[in-house]
Amino acid sequence: MYPAGTKLDPIASCGRRVTRWYDRRAVVLGAFLVGLAVSAAGATVAVFRGLTFWRQTKRTGRTFTSELESFEQKASRTERHLAEWEKSSAGLDEALARLRVSRARLRVLQDALDQAQARVRWLRVFVPR
């Protein structure tokens, strides 16, 4: 009835014949295939980026875990050193107390010696050098 490529467009032409230089089905199919190809390419890029992100996440998790283990070892070593320091500090306090007592005794003995030397100083005159 109409020549090839002639279509009726009820909305645009109110039922008149409209001749187009392209085939609508081919354009729609082409647009669909281009959209499908772009979607497939986007999905491929998204998958590769997701895999890269997953690998980086695993690597980062391993790094954090190793650093936390290192921190935990250092913290336990510090705690051990603090416990040893507290023990040695208690021992040092006891040693300081003994030193104070010993110095007090030494002071008493030195005073006694000074008094004894003062009492016998007059005898030095008779002792030859």
Secondary structure as GFF3:
##gff-version 3
##sequence-region A 1 129
A	DSSP	beta_strand	6	8	.	.	.	ID=ss1
A	DSSP	beta_strand	17	19	.	.	.	ID=ss2
A	DSSP	alpha_helix	24	119	.	.	.	ID=ss3
A	DSSP	three_ten_helix	121	126	.	.	.	ID=ss4
###
